């Protein structure tokens, strides 16, 4: 296998905070580790290695959750690949401060190989595959044979693959991906996500027979200025 791209320096743009990396002993980081543990023990008969992270609508914290979860898995010493599978409004390249000239779409369209496109992050054991150029046909690309081959190839190299996808109620992309991964983590935003929206999103996952691993309640205020993430079973 060819060498991966070299580490790229972090951007000065703060973007989304990788709290699990910069403050691993914080209460929020501990909650992410709790999520990680629950995922690991969520299935006895089938190992969970490919995980989709999504939400019902935009701005509910799915990308932040996916990134921090990826960090916590990497902190176990596992080889982890975080994939920005939001091919419409990608953000991972901003979060990690890397360029997005090539990425996931480059691999799916066979313009570049996976090993030459993945970048090594500052977090040990954590690798990133940015979205790459935004395609005109995301749904078709994600439902292609190339997507199946990508999943299989990634599983040969990495212990865990986390995919950050678009919101469920916005486009069909996450439903397509949900049918190809081991399970889904669903993010809701306290005080923002409507109950009806969450129910509809869950129905969409059920329609494609996706395994819902659990729900992350984001931005829940316990005390003034004190926020946490909570993982609960469905």
C-alpha positions in Angstrom: 0.0 0.0 0.0 1.3 3.4 -0.9 2.2 5.9 1.8 -0.6 8.2 3.1 -0.5 11.9 2.8 1.6 13.6 5.4 0.1 15.4 8.4 -1.4 18.7 7.6 -1.1 21.6 10.1 -4.1 22.7 12.1 -5.8 25.8 10.9 -5.9 29.0 12.9 -9.6 29.0 12.3 -11.2 27.6 15.4 -14.1 26.1 13.5 -15.7 23.3 15.5 -14.0 22.5 18.8 -12.5 19.1 19.0 -13.1 19.0 22.8 -12.2 15.3 23.0 -8.8 16.2 21.7 -8.0 19.5 23.4 -9.6 18.7 26.7 -9.7 14.9 27.1 -10.4 15.1 30.9 -13.4 17.5 30.6 -17.0 16.3 31.4 -18.0 16.7 27.8 -15.1 14.4 26.7 -16.2 11.9 29.3 -19.6 11.9 27.7 -18.2 11.2 24.3 -16.3 8.3 25.8 -19.6 7.0 27.3 -21.1 7.2 23.8 -18.1 5.2 22.5 -18.5 2.6 25.1 -22.2 2.2 24.5 -21.6 1.8 20.8 -19.0 -0.9 21.4 -21.4 -2.9 23.6 -24.6 -2.1 21.5 -24.4 -5.4 19.7 -23.4 -8.8 21.0 -23.8 -10.9 17.8 -22.4 -8.3 15.3 -19.4 -6.2 15.6 -20.0 -2.5 15.0 -17.3 -1.0 12.8 -19.0 1.3 10.3 -21.0 4.0 11.9 -23.1 6.8 10.3 -23.7 10.0 12.3 -26.7 12.1 11.3 -29.6 14.3 12.5 -33.0 15.3 11.4 -32.1 18.8 10.3 -29.1 21.1 9.9 -27.2 22.8 12.8 -27.9 20.1 15.3 -24.3 19.1 16.0 -23.9 15.9 14.0 -20.5 16.9 12.5 -19.1 18.0 15.9 -20.4 14.7 17.3 -18.9 12.6 14.5 -15.5 14.3 14.8 -15.3 14.0 18.6 -16.5 10.4 18.5 -13.8 9.6 16.0 -11.2 11.2 18.3 -12.3 9.0 21.3 -12.1 5.8 19.2 -8.6 6.8 18.1 -7.6 7.4 21.7 -8.3 3.7 22.3 -5.4 2.9 20.0 -7.7 1.9 17.2 -7.1 2.9 13.6 -10.0 5.2 12.8 -11.2 6.8 9.5 -13.5 9.8 9.7 -15.3 10.3 6.3 -17.0 13.6 5.4 -19.9 12.0 3.5 -21.9 15.2 3.4 -21.4 15.8 -0.3 -23.6 18.9 -0.3 -22.3 21.0 2.6 -19.0 19.5 3.8 -17.3 20.8 6.9 -14.6 18.4 8.1 -11.9 20.1 6.2 -12.7 23.3 8.1 -12.8 21.4 11.4 -9.3 19.8 10.9 -7.8 22.7 8.9 -6.9 20.8 5.8 -7.6 21.4 2.1 -10.5 19.7 0.3 -9.0 19.5 -3.2 -9.4 15.8 -3.2 -11.5 13.5 -1.0 -14.4 11.1 -0.8 -15.8 11.9 -4.2 -12.4 11.5 -5.8 -12.2 8.0 -4.4 -15.8 7.1 -5.5 -15.2 8.4 -9.0 -11.9 6.5 -9.1 -9.9 9.6 -9.8 -7.6 8.8 -6.8 -7.0 5.8 -4.6 -8.1 5.7 -1.0 -4.5 5.5 0.4 -3.4 8.5 -1.5 -6.4 10.6 -0.6 -6.7 10.0 3.2 -4.8 12.5 5.4 -3.3 11.9 8.7 -4.6 14.2 11.5 -2.8 15.6 14.5 -4.6 13.1 16.6 -2.7 9.8 16.7 -4.5 6.9 14.9 -7.1 9.3 13.4 -7.3 9.6 9.7 -9.5 11.9 7.7 -11.2 11.6 4.3 -12.6 15.0 3.4 -15.6 15.2 1.0 -13.6 16.3 -2.0 -15.3 18.3 -4.9 -19.1 18.5 -4.5 -20.6 16.3 -7.2 -23.8 17.1 -9.3 -25.3 13.7 -8.3 -24.5 12.8 -4.7 -27.3 10.3 -4.2 -26.3 8.3 -7.4 -22.7 8.3 -6.4 -23.4 7.0 -2.9 -25.6 4.2 -4.2 -23.0 3.1 -6.7 -20.9 0.0 -6.7 -17.9 2.2 -5.9 -19.5 3.0 -2.5 -19.8 -0.7 -1.6 -16.2 -1.2 -2.7 -15.0 1.8 -0.7 -16.6 0.4 2.5 -15.0 -3.0 2.0 -11.6 -1.5 1.3 -11.8 0.8 4.3 -12.7 -2.1 6.6 -9.5 -3.9 5.5 -7.4 -0.9 6.6 -9.2 0.7 9.6 -10.8 -0.6 12.8 -13.6 1.9 12.7 -15.1 4.0 10.0 -17.3 7.0 11.0 -19.3 8.7 8.3 -20.7 12.2 8.8 -23.8 12.5 6.6 -26.3 15.2 5.7 -29.5 15.6 7.8 -32.1 12.8 7.2 -35.0 15.1 6.4 -33.0 17.2 3.9 -31.9 14.7 1.2 -31.9 11.0 0.5 -28.2 10.5 1.0 -28.2 9.4 4.6 -30.8 6.7 3.9 -28.6 5.3 1.2 -25.6 5.2 3.5 -27.6 3.9 6.4 -28.3 0.7 4.5 -24.6 0.1 4.0 -23.2 0.6 7.5 -23.4 -1.4 10.7 -25.4 1.3 12.6 -26.5 4.9 13.0 -26.0 7.4 15.7 -28.8 10.0 15.7 -28.1 13.6 17.0 -30.9 15.8 18.4 -30.4 19.4 19.6 -32.0 20.3 22.9 -34.6 23.0 22.5 -34.3 23.0 18.7 -35.1 19.6 17.2 -38.9 19.2 16.9 -40.3 15.9 18.2 -42.2 15.3 15.0 -39.0 15.8 13.0 -37.1 13.4 15.2 -39.9 10.8 14.8 -40.0 11.3 11.0 -36.2 10.8 10.8 -36.4 7.6 12.9 -39.1 6.3 10.5 -36.8 7.0 7.6 -34.1 4.9 9.2 -36.5 2.1 10.0 -37.7 2.1 6.4 -34.2 1.2 5.2 -33.8 -1.3 8.1 -30.9 0.7 9.6 -29.8 -0.3 13.1 -30.2 2.8 15.3 -27.5 2.5 17.9 -28.8 5.4 20.0 -29.5 9.1 20.3 -27.1 11.9 21.3 -28.9 14.8 23.1 -26.7 17.8 22.2 -26.5 21.1 24.0 -28.6 20.1 27.0 -28.1 22.7 29.7 -27.7 21.4 33.3 -26.6 24.6 34.9 -25.8 28.0 33.5 -22.9 27.7 31.1 -22.6 23.9 31.6 -23.4 21.8 28.5 -23.1 18.2 27.9 -23.7 15.4 25.5 -25.8 12.4 26.6 -26.1 9.1 24.9 -29.3 7.2 25.4 -30.7 3.9 24.0 -33.4 4.2 21.5 
